[in-house]
Amino acid sequence: MPRYTVHIRDEWLAVPCRDPTYTIQWLGYEALKRYTKNKPDNGGINAVKDIRFVARRCQGQGLLDGDDTIEDVLEDNDFVEIAIEGDTMSPDFIPYQPGVSHLTAAYRESDDNLFLDGNSLTSTDLVNLGRGLYKIKLTSEAENGVVKSRELLDTIVKENKVVYGITTGFGKFARTVIPVHKLKELQENLVRSHSAGVGNPLSPERTRMLLALRINVLAKGYSGISLETLHRMIQAFNASCLSFVPEKGTVGASGDLAPLSHLALGLMGEGKMWSPKSGWADAKYVLEAHGLKPISLKPKEGLALINGTQMITSLGAEAVERAQAIARQADIIAAITLEVLKGTSKAFDSDIHALRPHPGQIEVAMRFRALLDSDHHPSEIAGE
């Protein structure tokens, strides 16, 4: 049976639909009935039938006509915003911003996979993961390493050993031993307490890069993360279910604790989350709409998720890729300029540049020679 997630004021409501030929107006009133039913004072609504509202699809913020049938304008598990006449926009609703991201326009899930082992990811790979060109899979070697690491950590907990961050508190509470039945709560509270960033969310591409790089680090098998948790992170990445990660709140020193905490918080089903299908919504509903389960933190996993520098590293990788692209473009422009000005290509002779121990200089000279001596587009100055 098709189901739709409807946002009214401060609530998200799951509304099943037996007949997709019902109208958008029916969906709105059905959601309003459920909304008033869950409120002690009926949400201040005396009669649902007297309420006037407008409906928008969360993805793209497109206005929906009340007379249209659901099957004509919505897809199964779509997200809809209902704005009651006279209400201001709900304070917890984050407007979808079309046009700011490749992933927000005509997004199509990739069929290609990139295998991560924790060691061979390049900056080019990372940027392409951010752009949605690949899904992630783990190599079998990486999975085996993760399993062995987790087995060691589980042994520590089982034997009641005192190990920092696993069976103790953090910082000033390093000498405080935590009871086994409180270890899950300890890790959850660590993530919640450090989710203290501010500002607008990272773009979907940059959030994908952040998540991909964190997955890659955990795939090394040194953090004690469980394979179950890592697989759920990969599933969220592959569905582009992306946590709300504020742009501000870290300088990269001593770990990007705040942004990585926000990243983990959404994966736990708390806070806000975005996907190309839903736009912004409560994380638990976005995950559920994609058939995914929130991660349930085991001992030490909160620490494993937030202790790293993947925010500054992913942004640095993007900067490197952009700089390299600009450098290549500069070489092309310079070669064209040299051609137009009737310069000489002898200055880029390989023997000359082999005398200087600068790999970048040698590469640029080689690129100039290739650009100025092409069989397809012969240069008028090559060899002069």
JOURQUI-V524360 format. One record per pair of residues at least 24 apart in sequence whose ideal C-beta (glycine too) atoms are under 10 Angstrom apart, sorted by the first residue. I is the first residue (numbers start at 1). GAP is how many residues later the second one is. D is the distance in whole Angstrom. If there is no record, write none. Layout:
I/GAP/D
I/GAP/D
This chain:
1/75/9
2/68/7
2/69/8
2/72/8
2/73/9
2/74/5
2/75/8
2/76/9
3/73/7
3/74/6
3/75/9
3/285/10
3/286/8
4/26/9
4/27/8
4/66/8
4/70/6
4/71/9
4/72/8
4/73/7
4/74/6
4/75/7
4/76/6
4/285/9
5/26/9
5/53/8
5/72/7
5/73/7
5/74/5
5/75/7
5/273/7
5/276/7
5/277/9
5/280/5
5/281/9
5/283/8
5/284/6
6/24/8
6/25/4
6/26/9
6/28/8
6/29/8
6/49/8
6/52/10
6/72/9
6/73/8
6/74/5
6/75/8
6/76/6
6/279/10
7/24/9
7/28/10
7/49/9
7/51/7
7/72/7
7/73/7
7/74/5
7/75/7
7/76/9
7/83/7
7/85/9
7/86/6
7/272/10
7/273/10
7/274/7
7/275/9
7/278/9
8/24/7
8/26/9
8/27/5
8/28/9
8/35/8
8/37/10
8/45/9
8/72/10
8/73/8
8/74/5
8/75/9
8/76/7
8/79/9
8/82/8
9/26/7
9/30/9
9/34/7
9/35/10
9/73/9
9/74/9
9/75/7
9/78/7
9/79/10
9/80/10
9/81/5
9/82/9
9/83/9
9/84/9
10/25/10
10/29/10
10/33/9
10/80/6
10/81/8
10/82/6
10/83/9
11/24/6
11/27/7
11/28/8
11/32/8
11/79/9
11/81/10
11/271/9
12/67/8
12/80/10
12/269/6
12/270/5
12/272/8
12/273/5
12/274/10
12/276/10
13/24/10
13/25/8
13/67/10
13/69/9
13/272/9
14/63/10
14/271/8
14/274/8
14/275/9
15/65/9
17/53/6
17/54/9
17/57/9
17/59/9
19/50/9
19/51/8
19/52/9
20/49/7
20/50/5
20/51/4
20/52/9
20/54/8
20/56/9
21/48/5
21/49/7
21/50/6
21/51/9
22/47/7
22/48/6
22/49/9
23/41/10
23/42/9
23/43/6
23/44/6
23/45/7
23/46/6
23/47/7
23/49/10
23/50/10
24/30/10
24/31/5
24/33/10
24/40/5
24/41/6
24/42/5
24/43/7
24/44/5
24/45/8
24/46/6
24/48/9
24/49/7
24/50/8
24/56/8
24/58/10
25/28/9
25/30/8
25/39/9
25/40/9
25/41/4
25/42/7
25/43/9
26/40/9
26/43/9
26/44/8
27/28/7
27/37/9
27/39/9
27/43/6
27/47/8
27/51/10
27/53/7
27/55/9
28/24/10
28/25/5
28/26/9
28/27/5
28/36/9
28/38/7
28/52/8
28/54/5
28/55/10
28/56/9
29/24/9
29/37/10
29/53/10
31/24/9
31/49/8
31/51/6
32/50/7
32/52/8
35/47/8
35/49/9
43/41/9
44/40/10
45/39/8
51/31/9
51/33/6
51/34/7
51/35/10
52/32/8
52/33/4
52/34/9
53/28/10
53/29/5
53/30/6
53/31/5
53/32/6
53/33/10
53/34/9
54/27/9
54/28/8
54/29/5
54/30/9
54/31/8
55/25/6
55/26/7
55/27/6
55/28/8
56/24/7
56/25/5
56/26/8
56/27/7
56/39/10
56/40/9
56/223/10
57/24/8
57/39/9
57/221/10
57/222/8
58/35/9
58/36/10
58/37/9
58/38/6
58/216/10
58/217/10
58/219/9
58/220/6
58/221/4
58/222/7
58/223/6
59/37/6
59/39/9
59/45/8
59/48/10
59/215/10
59/216/9
59/217/7
59/218/6
59/219/7
59/220/5
59/221/10
60/36/6
60/37/10
60/38/6
60/39/10
60/44/8
60/45/9
60/216/10
60/219/8
61/34/6
61/35/5
61/36/9
61/37/7
61/218/8
62/34/9
62/36/9
75/202/8
76/213/9
77/200/7
77/201/8
77/208/10
77/209/10
77/211/9
77/212/4
77/213/8
77/214/9
78/199/7
78/200/8
78/201/10
78/211/8
79/196/9
79/198/7
79/199/4
79/200/6
79/201/9
79/202/5
79/206/8
79/207/8
79/210/7
81/198/9
81/199/10
81/200/9
92/180/8
92/188/9
92/189/10
92/190/8
93/179/10
93/186/9
93/187/7
93/188/9
94/106/9
94/107/8
94/150/7
94/178/6
94/180/8
94/185/8
94/186/4
94/187/9
95/184/8
95/185/8
96/178/8
96/182/9
96/183/4
96/184/7
97/103/9
97/104/10
97/106/9
97/182/9
97/183/9
98/181/10
100/103/7
100/104/9
100/105/10
101/30/10
101/31/10
101/102/5
101/103/5
101/104/6
101/105/9
101/106/10
101/173/10
101/175/9
102/28/9
102/29/6
102/30/7
102/31/10
102/101/9
102/102/8
102/103/7
103/27/9
103/28/8
103/29/5
103/100/8
103/101/4
103/102/6
103/104/9
103/105/8
103/137/6
103/139/9
103/171/9
103/172/9
103/173/6
104/99/9
104/100/7
104/101/10
104/170/9
104/172/7
104/175/9
105/171/9
106/170/9
107/25/7
107/97/9
107/133/7
107/168/9
107/169/4
107/170/9
108/24/8
108/168/9
109/26/8
109/129/8
109/130/8
109/131/8
109/167/9
109/168/10
110/24/6
110/25/6
110/128/8
110/130/10
111/24/8
113/24/5
113/125/9
114/98/9
114/102/10
115/24/5
115/25/9
115/26/10
115/27/8
115/104/10
116/26/7
116/96/8
116/97/10
116/99/6
116/100/5
116/101/10
116/102/9
116/103/5
116/104/10
116/118/9
117/24/6
117/25/5
117/26/10
117/28/9
117/99/8
117/102/6
117/103/8
117/104/9
118/24/6
118/27/8
118/28/9
118/97/9
118/98/6
118/99/7
118/100/8
118/101/4
118/102/3
118/103/7
118/104/8
119/97/9
119/100/9
119/101/7
120/96/9
121/91/8
121/92/8
121/94/10
121/95/5
121/96/9
121/98/9
121/196/9
122/195/9
122/199/9
123/86/10
123/190/9
123/191/9
123/193/8
123/194/4
123/195/8
123/196/9
123/197/5
123/198/5
123/201/9
124/193/9
124/196/9
124/197/6
124/200/9
125/87/9
125/91/9
125/192/9
126/82/9
126/83/6
126/84/10
126/86/6
126/87/6
126/90/8
126/184/10
126/187/9
126/188/6
126/191/5
126/192/8
126/194/10
126/195/8
127/78/8
127/81/10
127/82/7
127/85/10
127/187/9
127/190/7
127/191/6
127/193/9
127/194/5
127/195/9
127/198/10
128/81/10
128/84/10
128/193/9
129/76/9
129/79/6
129/80/6
129/82/9
129/83/4
129/84/9
129/86/9
129/87/9
129/108/8
129/185/10
130/73/9
130/74/8
130/75/4
130/76/6
130/77/8
130/78/5
130/79/4
130/80/9
130/81/9
130/82/7
130/83/9
130/184/8
130/187/9
130/188/7
130/191/10
131/73/10
131/74/6
131/77/8
131/78/9
132/72/8
132/73/8
132/76/7
132/108/7
132/144/9
134/78/9
134/103/10
134/104/9
135/99/8
135/100/10
135/102/8
135/103/4
135/104/9
135/105/10
136/72/10
136/75/9
136/76/6
136/79/6
136/80/8
136/83/9
136/97/9
136/98/5
136/99/9
136/101/6
136/102/6
137/97/7
137/101/9
138/77/8
138/78/10
138/80/10
138/81/6
138/89/8
138/92/7
138/93/8
138/96/7
139/80/8
141/78/9
141/80/9
142/73/10
142/74/9
142/76/9
142/77/4
142/78/8
142/79/7
142/85/10
142/88/9
143/76/8
143/78/9
143/84/6
143/87/8
143/88/9
144/77/8
144/83/9
145/74/8
145/75/7
145/76/3
145/77/8
145/82/10
146/72/7
146/73/7
146/74/8
146/75/5
146/76/9
146/77/8
146/78/9
146/79/6
146/80/8
146/81/5
146/82/10
146/83/9
146/84/6
146/85/10
147/74/8
147/79/8
147/80/6
148/73/7
149/69/10
149/71/9
149/72/5
149/73/6
149/74/7
149/75/5
149/76/8
149/77/9
149/78/10
149/155/10
150/71/9
150/73/9
150/74/6
150/75/7
150/76/5
150/77/7
150/78/9
150/79/9
150/80/9
150/148/8
150/149/10
150/150/9
150/151/9
150/154/10
151/73/10
151/75/10
152/72/7
153/70/9
153/71/4
153/72/9
153/73/9
153/145/8
153/146/7
153/147/6
153/148/9
153/151/9
154/70/9
154/72/9
154/144/8
154/145/8
154/146/10
156/68/9
156/143/8
156/144/9
157/26/7
157/141/9
157/142/5
157/143/8
163/136/10
163/137/8
164/136/10
164/139/9
165/25/9
165/59/9
165/134/9
165/135/6
165/137/9
165/138/5
165/139/9
165/142/8
166/58/8
166/133/6
166/134/5
166/137/8
167/132/7
167/133/9
170/24/10
170/132/10
170/133/8
178/121/9
180/119/8
183/114/9
183/115/8
183/116/4
183/117/8
183/118/10
183/119/10
184/112/8
184/113/6
184/114/7
184/115/7
184/117/9
184/118/9
185/112/9
185/117/10
186/111/9
186/113/8
186/114/9
186/116/7
186/117/9
187/77/9
187/81/10
187/109/10
187/110/4
187/111/7
187/112/7
187/113/7
187/114/6
187/115/3
187/116/7
187/117/9
187/118/9
187/119/10
188/76/10
188/77/9
188/80/7
188/82/9
188/108/9
188/109/6
188/113/9
188/114/6
189/108/10
189/113/8
190/67/9
190/71/8
190/74/9
190/107/9
190/110/10
190/111/10
190/112/4
190/113/6
190/115/9
190/116/7
190/117/10
191/66/10
191/69/9
191/70/5
191/71/9
191/72/9
191/73/5
191/74/6
191/76/9
191/77/7
191/79/8
191/80/10
191/106/7
191/110/9
191/111/5
191/112/9
191/114/7
191/115/6
192/69/8
192/72/9
192/73/7
192/76/9
192/78/7
192/79/9
192/110/9
193/64/10
193/68/8
193/109/10
194/55/9
194/61/10
194/63/5
194/64/6
194/65/10
194/66/8
194/67/4
194/68/9
194/70/9
194/71/9
194/108/9
194/112/6
194/113/10
195/48/9
195/49/9
195/50/9
195/51/9
195/54/9
195/62/9
195/63/7
195/64/9
195/65/9
195/66/4
195/67/5
195/68/9
195/69/8
195/70/5
195/71/9
195/73/10
195/75/8
195/76/7
195/111/9
196/50/9
196/53/6
196/54/10
196/61/9
196/62/5
196/65/8
196/66/9
197/47/9
197/48/7
197/49/3
197/50/8
197/51/6
197/52/3
197/53/7
197/59/10
197/60/9
197/61/4
197/62/6
197/63/10
197/64/8
197/65/6
197/114/10
198/48/5
198/49/8
198/50/5
198/51/6
198/60/9
199/46/10
199/47/5
199/48/4
199/49/4
199/50/8
200/44/10
200/46/7
200/47/6
200/48/9
201/41/9
201/42/9
201/43/5
201/44/6
201/45/6
201/46/7
201/61/9
201/71/8
201/73/7
201/79/8
202/40/8
202/41/9
202/42/9
202/43/5
202/44/8
202/45/6
202/57/8
202/60/9
202/61/9
202/72/10
202/109/9
202/112/9
202/113/9
203/39/10
203/42/10
203/44/9
203/71/10
204/36/7
204/38/6
204/70/6
204/71/9
204/72/8
205/37/10
205/109/10
205/113/8
206/36/9
206/39/8
206/41/9
206/53/10
206/105/9
206/108/7
206/109/7
206/112/7
207/30/10
207/33/9
207/35/4
207/36/7
207/37/9
207/38/5
207/52/9
207/55/9
207/56/8
207/59/9
207/66/10
207/67/8
207/107/9
208/29/7
208/32/7
208/34/6
208/106/9
209/101/8
209/102/9
209/104/9
209/105/4
209/106/8
209/108/7
209/109/7
210/32/9
210/33/9
210/35/6
210/46/8
210/49/7
210/50/8
210/52/10
210/53/6
210/98/10
210/100/6
210/101/6
210/103/9
210/104/5
210/105/9
211/25/7
211/26/5
211/29/10
211/30/9
211/31/7
211/32/8
211/34/9
211/49/10
211/52/6
211/53/10
211/55/10
211/56/8
211/99/8
211/103/9
212/25/6
212/98/9
212/102/8
213/95/8
213/96/9
213/97/4
213/98/9
213/100/6
213/101/5
213/104/8
214/42/10
214/46/7
214/49/7
214/50/9
214/53/10
214/90/10
214/91/7
214/92/9
214/94/7
214/96/5
214/97/9
214/99/10
214/100/9
215/95/9
216/94/9
217/87/9
217/90/10
217/91/6
217/92/9
217/93/7
217/96/9
218/83/10
218/86/7
218/87/8
218/90/9
222/82/9
223/77/8
223/78/8
223/80/8
223/81/4
223/82/9
223/84/8
223/85/9
224/74/9
224/75/8
224/76/5
224/77/7
224/79/9
224/80/6
225/70/10
225/72/10
225/73/9
225/75/8
225/76/6
225/78/10
225/79/5
225/80/8
226/69/9
226/70/10
226/71/9
226/72/6
226/73/10
226/74/10
226/75/7
226/78/9
228/65/10
228/67/8
228/68/8
228/70/8
228/73/10
229/35/10
229/38/9
229/66/5
229/67/8
229/68/7
229/69/7
229/72/6
229/75/8
229/76/8
230/65/9
230/71/10
230/74/10
231/64/10
232/35/7
232/55/9
232/60/7
232/61/6
232/62/8
232/63/5
232/64/9
233/30/9
233/31/9
233/34/6
233/62/7
233/72/8
235/32/10
235/52/9
235/55/8
235/56/9
235/57/5
235/58/9
235/60/10
236/27/10
236/30/8
236/31/6
236/37/9
236/39/9
236/47/10
236/50/9
236/51/7
236/54/8
236/56/6
236/57/10
236/58/9
236/59/8
237/30/10
238/52/10
238/54/10
239/36/6
239/37/9
239/38/8
239/47/9
239/48/9
239/50/9
239/51/5
239/52/8
239/53/6
240/34/8
240/35/5
240/36/6
240/37/8
240/38/10
240/46/10
240/50/9
241/25/8
241/26/8
241/32/6
241/33/8
241/34/5
241/35/10
241/36/9
241/37/8
241/42/8
241/45/5
241/46/6
241/48/9
241/49/6
241/51/6
242/24/7
242/25/10
242/30/10
242/31/6
242/32/5
242/33/7
242/34/9
242/38/10
242/41/10
242/44/9
243/24/6
243/25/9
243/27/9
243/28/7
243/29/7
243/30/5
243/31/8
243/40/7
243/43/9
244/27/6
244/28/4
244/29/7
244/30/7
244/36/7
244/39/8
245/26/10
245/27/10
245/29/10
245/66/8
247/64/10
249/62/9
250/59/9
250/61/6
250/62/7
251/60/10
251/61/8
252/57/6
252/58/10
252/59/7
252/60/3
252/61/8
252/63/9
252/64/9
253/56/8
253/59/9
254/53/9
254/55/9
255/51/7
255/52/5
255/53/6
255/54/6
255/55/9
255/56/9
255/57/10
256/50/8
256/51/9
256/52/7
256/53/5
256/54/6
256/55/4
256/56/6
256/57/8
256/58/9
256/59/10
257/49/5
257/50/7
257/51/9
257/52/10
257/54/9
258/48/9
258/53/9
259/47/9
259/51/8
259/52/4
259/53/9
259/55/10
260/45/6
260/46/4
260/47/8
260/48/6
260/49/9
260/50/6
260/51/7
261/41/9
261/44/8
261/45/5
262/44/9
262/49/10
263/42/7
263/43/8
263/47/8
263/48/9
264/31/8
264/33/8
264/37/9
264/38/7
264/40/9
264/41/4
264/42/6
265/40/10
265/41/10
266/28/9
266/29/10
267/25/9
267/27/7
267/28/5
267/30/10
267/38/8
268/26/5
268/27/6
268/28/8
268/29/7
268/34/9
268/37/9
269/24/8
269/25/3
269/26/8
269/27/9
270/24/8
327/33/9
327/36/10
327/37/8
327/40/10
328/36/10
328/39/8
330/34/9
331/32/9
331/33/6
331/34/10
331/35/10
331/36/5
331/37/7
331/39/10
331/40/7
332/35/8
332/36/10
332/39/6
334/30/9
334/33/10
334/34/7
334/37/9
335/32/8
335/33/5
335/34/9
335/35/9
335/36/4
335/37/6
335/44/9
336/35/8
336/36/10
338/30/8
338/33/9
338/34/7
338/41/9
338/43/7
339/32/9
339/33/7
339/38/10
339/40/6
339/41/7
339/42/6
339/43/9
340/40/10
340/41/10
341/40/9
342/38/8
342/39/6
342/42/8
343/29/9
343/38/6
343/41/8
344/28/10
344/37/6
344/38/9
344/39/9
344/40/5
345/24/7
345/26/9
345/27/5
345/28/7
345/34/7
345/36/6
345/37/5
345/38/6
345/39/7
346/35/9
346/36/10
346/37/7
346/38/7
348/24/8
348/25/10
348/34/10
349/34/10
